């Protein structure tokens, strides 16, 4: 497993990122502070 830290400072950027990663047949965990 690989861990990468990114910064998405708006809801629109989060939505765009999620739309992009769902194109791949892999599992992703997004963490925000104490939320997964």
Secondary structure, 3 states (H helix, E strand, C coil): CCCCCCCCCCHHHHHHHHHHHCCCCCCCCCCECCEC
